[in-house]
Amino acid sequence: MMMNILRVIALTLFVVCLSPGCNEQNSPIDQHEKVYRALLLDGNRLLEKKKYQRAADLFTEAVSREPEKAEGYLTRGIAYICLEQYKKAIVDFTRAIQNDRTLAIAYANRGIAYDHLGRHREALFDYQTALSINPETGKGPGFMERFLHNKPKTPDLRERVKFLEETLKTQQTTENG
């Protein structure tokens, strides 16, 4: 299931690279962009092969070339989640969000990282933000697999939001009680 997500990311990056202007070879800026896109594509291929650290290294190179673009941070954050380096993932997803505040998937992924660290309030906020930006976020096959891969039935993002809301209400009642 995670492979499907990675393929969608790779396909998205490939389609972006086919957009007008990406095929021009005269400008150094265009060459720079091609190298950036190639690093992202190669990194996604490594993610598919479960070579997470090598993928993260390529994404780091991409980020160093284009620090104002969200995609490099987003994909490196996914690699960090796969490596169970959740604090690093949060830093990258936060940077992706700073570069593109409409990137619902960055909020959702940051929520996953917060969820792993037991920071449920932050996770809930990010999940809700992701859904408010794009209600279809998290409906893709295997999306929640990144943090609930050991569960027999993986819930979708809306189910996780409901669970966290109920958990936080119960905690607050117990603390006040």
C-alpha positions in Angstrom: 0.0 0.0 0.0 2.8 2.4 0.8 4.2 1.6 -2.6 1.1 3.1 -4.1 1.7 6.4 -2.3 5.3 6.5 -3.3 4.3 5.8 -6.9 1.8 8.7 -6.8 4.5 11.0 -5.4 7.0 9.9 -8.1 4.4 10.2 -10.9 3.5 13.7 -9.6 7.1 14.8 -9.7 7.5 13.2 -13.2 4.4 15.1 -14.5 5.7 18.4 -13.0 9.0 17.8 -14.8 7.1 17.4 -18.1 5.5 20.8 -17.7 6.3 23.7 -20.1 9.8 25.1 -19.6 11.2 22.0 -17.9 12.6 20.6 -21.2 14.5 23.8 -22.1 18.2 23.1 -21.9 19.7 26.5 -22.5 19.2 28.1 -19.1 21.3 27.2 -16.1 18.2 27.7 -14.0 16.4 25.0 -16.0 19.4 22.6 -15.6 19.3 23.3 -11.9 15.6 22.4 -11.8 16.2 19.2 -13.8 18.9 18.1 -11.3 16.4 18.9 -8.5 13.6 16.9 -10.1 16.0 14.0 -10.9 17.1 13.9 -7.2 13.5 13.7 -6.1 12.6 11.0 -8.6 15.7 8.9 -7.7 14.9 9.4 -4.0 11.4 8.2 -4.5 12.7 5.1 -6.3 14.9 4.4 -3.3 11.8 4.8 -1.0 10.0 2.2 -3.1 13.0 -0.2 -2.5 12.9 0.6 1.2 16.4 2.2 1.1 15.2 5.0 3.3 18.5 6.4 4.4 19.8 6.6 0.9 16.6 8.3 -0.2 16.8 10.8 2.7 20.4 11.6 1.5 19.2 12.3 -2.0 16.3 14.5 -0.7 18.9 16.4 1.4 20.8 17.1 -1.8 17.5 18.3 -3.4 16.7 20.5 -0.4 20.2 22.1 -0.6 19.6 22.9 -4.2 16.0 24.3 -3.8 15.5 25.3 -0.2 12.4 27.3 -1.0 10.5 24.4 -2.6 8.2 22.2 -0.4 8.6 18.9 -2.3 12.1 18.2 -1.1 11.2 18.7 2.6 8.0 16.7 2.1 9.7 13.7 0.6 12.6 13.8 3.0 10.1 13.9 5.9 8.4 10.8 4.5 11.8 9.1 4.4 12.4 10.1 8.1 9.0 8.7 9.1 10.1 5.4 7.4 13.3 5.6 9.4 11.3 6.3 12.6 13.1 9.6 13.0 9.9 11.5 13.9 11.5 14.7 15.2 13.4 15.2 12.0 10.3 14.5 10.0 8.4 17.2 12.0 11.1 19.7 11.2 10.9 18.9 7.5 7.1 18.9 7.3 7.1 22.2 9.1 9.5 23.6 6.5 7.4 22.2 3.7 4.3 23.9 5.2 6.2 27.2 5.6 7.0 27.0 1.9 3.5 26.1 0.9 0.7 26.5 3.4 -1.8 24.8 1.2 0.0 21.5 1.1 -2.5 19.3 3.0 -0.3 16.2 2.7 2.5 18.0 4.7 0.1 18.7 7.5 -1.2 15.1 7.5 2.3 13.6 7.5 3.4 15.9 10.3 0.3 14.7 12.2 1.5 11.1 11.7 4.9 12.1 13.2 3.3 13.9 16.1 1.0 10.8 16.6 4.1 8.5 16.9 5.6 10.8 19.5 2.3 10.7 21.5 1.7 14.4 20.9 -1.9 13.9 20.2 -3.1 17.5 20.4 -0.6 18.5 17.7 -1.5 15.5 15.6 -5.2 16.2 15.8 -4.6 19.9 14.8 -2.6 18.8 11.8 -5.1 16.2 10.7 -7.9 18.6 11.0 -6.0 21.3 9.1 -5.1 18.8 6.3 -8.8 17.8 6.0 -9.9 21.5 6.0 -7.5 22.2 3.1 -8.4 19.1 1.2 -11.2 16.8 2.5 -9.8 14.0 0.3 -6.5 13.9 2.2 -5.7 10.5 3.6 -8.2 8.6 1.5 -5.5 7.1 -0.7 -4.7 3.5 -0.3 -2.4 2.8 2.6 -2.0 6.4 3.7 -2.3 5.7 7.5 0.0 2.6 7.0 2.9 4.9 7.8 2.1 4.8 11.5 -0.5 2.1 11.9 1.1 -0.6 9.8 0.7 -3.2 12.5 -3.1 -2.9 12.8 -5.4 -5.4 11.1 -7.6 -2.6 9.8 -6.0 0.7 9.0 -8.4 3.6 9.6 -8.6 6.6 7.4 -7.7 10.1 8.5 -11.3 11.0 9.6 -11.5 7.9 11.8 -8.1 8.9 13.4 -9.4 12.4 14.0 -12.5 11.1 15.8 -10.4 8.7 17.9 -8.0 11.5 19.0 -10.9 13.8 19.8 -12.4 11.2 22.1 -9.1 10.3 23.7 -8.3 14.0 24.4 -11.8 14.5 25.9 -11.3 11.5 28.1 -7.9 12.7 29.2 -9.2 16.2 30.0 -12.2 14.8 32.0 -9.8 12.6 34.0 -7.4 15.5 34.7 -10.3 17.8 35.8 -12.1 15.1 37.7 
